[in-house]
Amino acid sequence: MTRTDKMKLGTFVYTFGFHPASWLHPASDVHGANDFSHLLDVAKRSEAAKFDFMFMADSPAAAVGDPDALARIPTKMNRFEPLSLLSALSVTTKDLGLVATVSTSYYEPYNVARLFASIDHLSGGRACWNVVTSDHDETGYNFNREGLDPHALRYERGNEFVDVVFGLWDSFEDDALLLDRESGVYYDKTKHHTLNHKGKHFQVRGPLNIARSPQGRPIIAQAGGSEPGMDMAARTAEIVFSLASNIDRNRAFYENVKGRMPAYGRNPDDLKIMPGVVLNVGETEAEAKAKVDYLIDKMHPDVGRLMLSEFLEADLRGVPLDRPFPMDLLPSAPKGSRALFDELVDFVKGERTVGELVRHYAEKHTGNGITGTPTQIADFMEEWFETRAADGFILMFPTLPSSLQDFVKLVLPELRRRGLFREEYEGKTLRENLGLSMPVNRFATARAKG
């Protein structure tokens, strides 16, 4: 059945672009990591295109690994703290949703509730919290821990964390502020509530000292593909970020997560599945492929070797690039995509060198999605959308802002011609533009039930 809703789109932001060599592109601003004007330019271009949001990926730690390779990868080593950036963008943009990653493993619920509620007010209802539990050991060493907590513990803590934040965001009912100068009463004390949470991981009294936000509460995004992650998404999330590696797998993921929602009393339409997809567009296939080849050629072999090492969980430092890949370094099972892992195994069986595998992996990893003409890319996006493998896409542009400019110029008109994407924003808040319902305040509900 043809869909009647519109595709949702967001810009995924690593400072210079998704490709590790993006900062070497002549159209990039080499000072952009610490220059607000660069990220504001990306935001303004996204907003002019009527995108739903700008998604700031983050980790509260620098990357670890080969120092020579890391010295060539600025994105993970030098970037703004995301909530500081959101605060600045909230008062310099008008309609664009603002998404930032904050880990439940290294914050306190009260801090997160207050920070995001403040940004939601400052932006007029455009804030979104991307909930993560963190997945790299290096983060724990910065927060009084010896590496990463176990997966089950992180999700247990994360679920309780989100519950506490939701409770704090309900502290004020929607109509609690009386603002009555004549009586001198600022708010109705019967509509300001103390949470008094006492759980396994947190003890938080509350209430939050900021009024209910314009969206009722900020939007929740999540990117968990494990069983606990999918359950958490079905229970709490409104945007889910997945990897667009295979349409059939993503369609199954879409059905799985949305199928869990009724058990939590939620409408599946209140969750948007938005795969992350790398797009390389050119007016011809040859032009699009040349853009991919340019960045691969710019990427130093040490960088490619580090990326491959992370995927295979194998130390490839010192392994000669001109020698056959040592098969004993292949793990028995992949950390990431099984399909990509199987393809790499088949590739190295053909007596390929380490250098050839590094390049092959870089092409597949940084070209995940589609490389082609505007029509080919629009066809790809339309099929995923219409067959309900996706409600939209988080666009992982190889370079910023140049790849974003290419998409807006070449692909967006075709999506609009097909009636797949909006001409103007539908509302003022991110919640309205995404077509999500307003959350009900738990204390108001309890009051209504007597």
MOBEL-V394214 format. One record per residue. N is the residue number from 1. SS is DSSP state (a for helix, b for strand, c for the rest). NEAR is the number of other C-alpha atoms within 10 Angstrom. Layout:
{{N SS NEAR} {N SS NEAR}}
This chain:
{{1 c 6} {2 c 8} {3 c 12} {4 c 9} {5 c 13} {6 c 16} {7 c 24} {8 b 24} {9 b 23} {10 b 24} {11 b 25} {12 b 24} {13 b 25} {14 c 25} {15 c 28} {16 c 30} {17 c 23} {18 c 21} {19 c 25} {20 c 26} {21 c 24} {22 a 28} {23 a 26} {24 a 17} {25 c 18} {26 c 9} {27 c 14} {28 c 18} {29 c 17} {30 c 16} {31 c 11} {32 a 17} {33 a 20} {34 a 13} {35 c 14} {36 a 14} {37 a 11} {38 a 20} {39 a 22} {40 a 16} {41 a 13} {42 a 21} {43 a 25} {44 a 19} {45 a 18} {46 a 24} {47 a 21} {48 a 13} {49 c 21} {50 c 21} {51 c 24} {52 c 27} {53 b 26} {54 b 26} {55 b 25} {56 b 23} {57 c 16} {58 c 21} {59 c 19} {60 c 19} {61 c 16} {62 c 15} {63 c 17} {64 c 14} {65 c 13} {66 c 16} {67 a 12} {68 a 11} {69 a 18} {70 a 18} {71 c 10} {72 c 17} {73 c 20} {74 c 19} {75 c 24} {76 c 18} {77 c 14} {78 c 13} {79 c 18} {80 c 16} {81 c 15} {82 a 19} {83 a 20} {84 a 12} {85 a 17} {86 a 26} {87 a 19} {88 a 16} {89 a 22} {90 a 22} {91 c 12} {92 c 12} {93 c 16} {94 c 15} {95 c 24} {96 c 30} {97 b 31} {98 b 29} {99 b 27} {100 b 22} {101 b 22} {102 b 23} {103 b 21} {104 c 21} {105 c 21} {106 c 16} {107 c 12} {108 c 15} {109 a 23} {110 a 18} {111 a 12} {112 a 20} {113 a 23} {114 a 18} {115 a 15} {116 a 24} {117 a 28} {118 a 20} {119 a 25} {120 a 29} {121 a 19} {122 a 19} {123 a 26} {124 c 19} {125 c 28} {126 c 31} {127 b 33} {128 b 28} {129 b 24} {130 b 24} {131 b 24} {132 b 21} {133 c 24} {134 c 23} {135 c 17} {136 c 16} {137 a 16} {138 a 19} {139 a 22} {140 a 19} {141 c 13} {142 c 14} {143 c 15} {144 c 9} {145 c 13} {146 c 12} {147 c 15} {148 c 18} {149 c 17} {150 c 9} {151 a 13} {152 a 10} {153 a 12} {154 a 18} {155 a 21} {156 a 15} {157 a 18} {158 a 22} {159 a 21} {160 a 18} {161 a 24} {162 a 19} {163 a 15} {164 a 26} {165 a 22} {166 a 18} {167 a 24} {168 a 30} {169 a 29} {170 c 28} {171 c 24} {172 b 28} {173 c 23} {174 c 17} {175 c 13} {176 c 17} {177 b 17} {178 b 13} {179 b 12} {180 b 11} {181 c 8} {182 c 6} {183 c 8} {184 c 9} {185 b 12} {186 b 12} {187 b 16} {188 c 15} {189 a 12} {190 a 10} {191 a 18} {192 b 22} {193 c 18} {194 c 17} {195 c 20} {196 c 14} {197 b 16} {198 b 11} {199 c 12} {200 c 9} {201 c 11} {202 c 14} {203 b 13} {204 b 19} {205 c 14} {206 c 17} {207 c 18} {208 c 23} {209 c 13} {210 c 16} {211 c 22} {212 c 26} {213 b 24} {214 c 22} {215 c 23} {216 b 22} {217 c 25} {218 c 29} {219 b 26} {220 b 19} {221 b 26} {222 b 24} {223 c 22} {224 c 19} {225 c 16} {226 c 10} {227 a 10} {228 a 15} {229 a 19} {230 a 21} {231 a 20} {232 a 23} {233 a 26} {234 a 27} {235 a 20} {236 a 22} {237 c 23} {238 c 24} {239 b 24} {240 b 26} {241 b 19} {242 b 21} {243 b 20} {244 c 22} {245 c 18} {246 c 14} {247 a 17} {248 a 13} {249 a 13} {250 a 21} {251 a 17} {252 a 12} {253 a 18} {254 a 22} {255 a 15} {256 a 14} {257 a 22} {258 a 22} {259 a 13} {260 a 19} {261 a 22} {262 a 12} {263 a 10} {264 a 11} {265 c 10} {266 c 15} {267 c 16} {268 a 16} {269 a 15} {270 a 18} {271 c 27} {272 b 24} {273 b 31} {274 b 28} {275 b 27} {276 b 23} {277 b 22} {278 b 24} {279 b 24} {280 b 30} {281 b 28} {282 c 22} {283 c 14} {284 c 14} {285 a 15} {286 a 13} {287 a 16} {288 a 19} {289 a 17} {290 a 15} {291 a 16} {292 a 20} {293 a 13} {294 a 12} {295 a 22} {296 a 21} {297 a 11} {298 a 14} {299 c 20} {300 c 15} {301 a 18} {302 a 21} {303 a 21} {304 a 23} {305 a 26} {306 a 24} {307 a 20} {308 a 22} {309 a 18} {310 a 15} {311 a 18} {312 a 20} {313 c 15} {314 c 14} {315 c 15} {316 c 21} {317 c 13} {318 c 8} {319 c 14} {320 c 12} {321 c 17} {322 c 11} {323 c 13} {324 b 18} {325 c 23} {326 c 14} {327 a 10} {328 a 8} {329 a 13} {330 c 16} {331 c 13} {332 c 8} {333 c 11} {334 c 15} {335 c 12} {336 c 11} {337 c 14} {338 a 11} {339 a 11} {340 a 17} {341 a 19} {342 a 12} {343 a 14} {344 a 18} {345 a 13} {346 a 12} {347 a 16} {348 a 18} {349 c 11} {350 c 10} {351 c 13} {352 c 16} {353 b 17} {354 a 22} {355 a 20} {356 a 18} {357 a 21} {358 a 22} {359 a 18} {360 a 17} {361 a 22} {362 a 24} {363 a 16} {364 a 13} {365 a 17} {366 a 21} {367 c 20} {368 c 20} {369 b 22} {370 b 18} {371 b 22} {372 b 20} {373 c 21} {374 a 25} {375 a 16} {376 a 16} {377 a 23} {378 a 20} {379 a 14} {380 a 15} {381 a 22} {382 a 18} {383 a 14} {384 a 21} {385 a 23} {386 a 16} {387 c 15} {388 c 20} {389 c 24} {390 c 27} {391 c 26} {392 b 25} {393 b 26} {394 b 27} {395 b 24} {396 c 28} {397 c 29} {398 c 28} {399 c 26} {400 c 29} {401 c 22} {402 a 19} {403 a 21} {404 a 24} {405 a 17} {406 a 18} {407 a 20} {408 a 16} {409 a 13} {410 a 19} {411 c 20} {412 a 18} {413 a 16} {414 a 18} {415 a 20} {416 a 14} {417 a 9} {418 c 11} {419 c 14} {420 c 22} {421 c 20} {422 c 20} {423 c 11} {424 c 11} {425 c 18} {426 c 13} {427 c 12} {428 c 17} {429 c 24} {430 a 28} {431 a 25} {432 a 16} {433 a 22} {434 a 27} {435 c 18} {436 c 17} {437 c 15} {438 c 13} {439 c 12} {440 c 13} {441 c 19} {442 a 15} {443 a 19} {444 a 17} {445 a 11} {446 a 9} {447 a 10} {448 a 8} {449 c 7} {450 c 6}}
